[in-house]
Amino acid sequence: YYLARAPDGKTLYATHGQAAGGGARRDVVSAFRVSEDGKLTLLGGRPAHGKSACFVDTNGHVLVLANYQGGTVVSYPLAADGSIGPRSSMIQQQGSSVNAERQEGPHAHAALFGPSGKRVFVPDLGADRIFSYLADTETATLKPTAQKAVTTIAGAGPRHVRFHPNQKWMYGINELAGSITRY
């Protein structure tokens, strides 16, 4: 489960499980209005359209979500009040790698907007790649960039990425190798 705050600080987004009846649970993403005194008011939620929703991020116009099991990335439009609109795109990532136990298929571990707020980077532990998409703020859809992905060292298992304050370098944290790679 993960939390992300809108750039204006007025809305909080959370991935979490929700009772679905008969003892079943489904993953959802919810939006909360944050009052000046820190109280949260639920604005609503949407299905995660996958299992193990593990990361959510926003540029203030588009919400992106990574589902670890199955390796899907989902995008949603955001209304002016911060509430989440219906799913606008879902991308099924592909790939596997050398660790048969942990990398038998794609495992999107994060979906993170880059410094421009237009590119979304998706480290995939199972595919040993960091995928790159363009987010269209008008339609809230994702499309692969010209360089669709960067391949990491085999067996590294990329988990998250972060940008240096100079915005020229991106650092990838590799869960399985216990290492950091600079791009």
SULWONOR-V230002 format. One record per pair of residues at least 12 apart in sequence whose C-alpha atoms are under 10 Angstrom apart, sorted by sequence separation. I is the first residue (numbers start at 1). J is the second residue. If there is no record, write none. Layout:
# SULWONOR-V230002
i: (I,I)
j: (J,J)
This chain:
# SULWONOR-V230002
i: (2,3,15,16,17,30,31,32,53,54,55,63,64,75,76,77,93,94,95,110,111,120,121,132,133,134,160,161,170,171,1,2,3,15,16,30,31,32,53,54,55,62,63,64,74,75,76,93,94,109,110,111,119,120,121,131,132,133,159,160,161,169,170,1,2,14,15,16,30,31,52,53,54,62,63,74,75,76,92,93,94,108,109,110,119,120,131,132,133,158,159,160,169,1,14,15,29,30,31,50,51,52,53,54,61,62,63,74,75,93,107,108,109,110,118,119,120,132,133,157,158,159,160,168,1,13,14,15,29,30,48,49,50,51,52,53,61,62,73,74,75,92,107,108,109,118,119,131,132,133,157,158,159,13,14,28,29,30,48,49,50,51,52,56,58,60,61,62,73,74,106,107,108,109,117,118,119,131,132,156,157,158,159,12,13,14,28,29,30,48,49,50,51,52,53,55,56,57,58,60,61,72,73,74,106,107,108,114,117,118,130,131,132,156,157,158,164,12,13,27,28,29,48,50,51,52,53,56,58,59,60,61,63,72,73,105,106,107,108,111,113,118,129,130,131,155,156,157,158,161,163,11,12,13,27,28,29,50,51,53,58,60,62,71,72,73,105,106,107,110,111,112,113,117,129,130,131,152,155,156,157,158,160,161,162,163,11,12,26,27,28,50,51,53,61,63,71,72,103,104,105,106,107,108,109,111,113,128,129,130,153,155,156,157,158,161,10,11,12,26,27,28,50,60,62,63,70,71,72,103,104,105,106,108,111,113,120,128,129,130,152,154,155,156,157,158,161,10,11,26,27,28,49,50,61,62,64,70,71,102,103,104,105,106,108,119,120,128,129,154,156,158,9,10,11,26,27,28,29,48,49,50,63,66,70,71,102,103,118,119,120,127,128,129,153,156,6,9,10,26,27,28,48,49,63,64,65,66,67,101,102,103,119,120,124,127,128,129,156,1,3,5,9,10,25,26,27,29,48,62,64,100,119,123,128,1,2,3,4,5,9,26,27,29,48,99,121,122,123,124,125,127,128,129,130,1,3,10,12,96,97,98,121,123,124,127,128,129,130,153,5,11,12,13,18,93,95,96,97,98,123,126,127,128,129,130,152,10,11,12,13,15,17,46,94,95,96,97,98,125,126,127,128,129,130,11,12,14,15,16,17,93,95,96,97,125,126,127,128,130,11,13,15,16,94,95,96,97,125,126,15,93,94,95,96,124,125,126,150,17,29,71,72,93,95,123,124,125,17,29,70,71,72,73,94,123,124,125,16,17,29,69,70,71,72,73,75,93,122,123,124,15,16,28,46,69,70,71,72,73,74,122,123,15,16,43,44,45,46,49,68,69,70,71,73,93,122,123,14,15,16,43,44,45,46,47,48,67,68,69,71,72,121,122,14,15,27,43,44,45,46,47,50,67,68,69,121,14,15,42,43,44,45,46,49,66,67,68,121,13,14,48,66,67,68,91,130,13,14,65,66,67,13,65,66,67,12,13,65,66,12,64,65,66,128,31,64,65,114,115,33,63,64,109,110,112,113,114,115,11,33,63,64,73,109,110,111,112,113,114,115,123,125,7,13,15,31,32,33,63,72,89,91,107,108,109,110,111,112,113,115,123,124,125,1,2,3,4,5,6,7,8,9,14,15,31,32,62,71,88,89,90,91,107,108,109,110,115,116,123,125,1,2,3,4,5,6,7,8,15,31,71,72,88,89,90,91,103,107,108,109,115,1,2,3,4,5,6,7,30,31,55,57,58,59,71,87,88,89,90,91,102,103,114,115,1,2,3,4,5,6,7,30,54,55,56,57,58,59,71,87,88,89,103,1,2,5,6,29,52,53,54,55,56,57,58,59,62,71,85,99,100,102,52,53,54,55,56,57,59,61,62,64,66,68,70,71,97,98,99,114,6,52,53,54,55,56,59,60,65,66,68,69,97,98,99,59,64,66,68,96,97,98,99,4,58,59,77,78,96,97,98,59,75,77,97,59,76,77,58,77,78,2,57,76,77,75,76,77,75,76,74,75,76,55,74,75,74,13,73,11,12,13,10,11,12,13,64,10,11,63,62,103,8,61,62,63,102,61,62,6,59,61,62,64,60,61,62,63,64,99,59,61,62,63,64,61,62,62,55,2)
j: (14,15,27,28,29,42,43,44,65,66,67,75,76,87,88,89,105,106,107,122,123,132,133,144,145,146,172,173,182,183,14,15,16,28,29,43,44,45,66,67,68,75,76,77,87,88,89,106,107,122,123,124,132,133,134,144,145,146,172,173,174,182,183,15,16,28,29,30,44,45,66,67,68,76,77,88,89,90,106,107,108,122,123,124,133,134,145,146,147,172,173,174,183,16,29,30,44,45,46,65,66,67,68,69,76,77,78,89,90,108,122,123,124,125,133,134,135,147,148,172,173,174,175,183,17,29,30,31,45,46,64,65,66,67,68,69,77,78,89,90,91,108,123,124,125,134,135,147,148,149,173,174,175,30,31,45,46,47,65,66,67,68,69,73,75,77,78,79,90,91,123,124,125,126,134,135,136,148,149,173,174,175,176,30,31,32,46,47,48,66,67,68,69,70,71,73,74,75,76,78,79,90,91,92,124,125,126,132,135,136,148,149,150,174,175,176,182,31,32,46,47,48,67,69,70,71,72,75,77,78,79,80,82,91,92,124,125,126,127,130,132,137,148,149,150,174,175,176,177,180,182,31,32,33,47,48,49,70,71,73,78,80,82,91,92,93,125,126,127,130,131,132,133,137,149,150,151,172,175,176,177,178,180,181,182,183,32,33,47,48,49,71,72,74,82,84,92,93,124,125,126,127,128,129,130,132,134,149,150,151,174,176,177,178,179,182,32,33,34,48,49,50,72,82,84,85,92,93,94,125,126,127,128,130,133,135,142,150,151,152,174,176,177,178,179,180,183,33,34,49,50,51,72,73,84,85,87,93,94,125,126,127,128,129,131,142,143,151,152,177,179,181,33,34,35,50,51,52,53,72,73,74,87,90,94,95,126,127,142,143,144,151,152,153,177,180,31,34,35,51,52,53,73,74,88,89,90,91,92,126,127,128,144,145,149,152,153,154,181,27,29,31,35,36,51,52,53,55,74,88,90,126,145,149,154,28,29,30,31,32,36,53,54,56,75,126,148,149,150,151,152,154,155,156,157,29,31,38,40,124,125,126,149,151,152,155,156,157,158,181,34,40,41,42,47,122,124,125,126,127,152,155,156,157,158,159,181,40,41,42,43,45,47,76,124,125,126,127,128,155,156,157,158,159,160,42,43,45,46,47,48,124,126,127,128,156,157,158,159,161,43,45,47,48,126,127,128,129,157,158,48,126,127,128,129,157,158,159,183,51,63,105,106,127,129,157,158,159,52,64,105,106,107,108,129,158,159,160,52,53,65,105,106,107,108,109,111,129,158,159,160,52,53,65,83,106,107,108,109,110,111,159,160,53,54,81,82,83,84,87,106,107,108,109,111,131,160,161,53,54,55,82,83,84,85,86,87,106,107,108,110,111,160,161,54,55,67,83,84,85,86,87,90,107,108,109,161,55,56,83,84,85,86,87,90,107,108,109,162,55,56,90,108,109,110,133,172,56,57,108,109,110,57,109,110,111,57,58,110,111,58,110,111,112,174,78,111,112,161,162,81,111,112,157,158,160,161,162,163,60,82,112,113,122,158,159,160,161,162,163,164,172,174,57,63,65,81,82,83,113,122,139,141,157,158,159,160,161,162,163,165,173,174,175,52,53,54,55,56,57,58,59,60,65,66,82,83,113,122,139,140,141,142,158,159,160,161,166,167,174,176,53,54,55,56,57,58,59,60,67,83,123,124,140,141,142,143,155,159,160,161,167,54,55,56,57,58,59,60,83,84,108,110,111,112,124,140,141,142,143,144,155,156,167,168,55,56,57,58,59,60,61,84,108,109,110,111,112,113,125,141,142,143,157,56,57,60,61,84,107,108,109,110,111,112,113,114,117,126,140,154,155,157,108,109,110,111,112,113,115,117,118,120,122,124,126,127,153,154,155,170,63,109,110,111,112,113,116,117,122,123,125,126,154,155,156,117,122,124,126,154,155,156,157,63,117,118,136,137,155,156,157,119,135,137,157,120,137,138,120,139,140,65,120,139,140,139,140,141,140,141,140,141,142,122,141,142,142,82,142,81,82,83,81,82,83,84,135,82,83,135,135,176,82,135,136,137,176,136,137,82,135,137,138,140,137,138,139,140,141,176,137,139,140,141,142,140,141,142,160,110)
